[in-house]
């Protein structure tokens, strides 16, 4: 198959509350993140599908994340794992407005 990106969004989890005063994540804690993908429009014909990817990096489009808080030029690099929860206590959602012809 073929996949073509319609929109990109980025949010450093440490900047989830403020871009100025960053707060590191605590391992094992669950956080609410709102990621704005901006505006996009596409016609999705019958038989086609939409896919959503959540990843911890999109280098070189955005600077690398060392996951240490040292910034993109830090020497130490840590592996990160993203988990999307979707249960009654931690619902996840994607808001996708639809327009009919």
HELIX and SHEET records of a PDB file:
HELIX    1   1 UNK A   13  UNK A   15  5                                   3    
END                                                                             
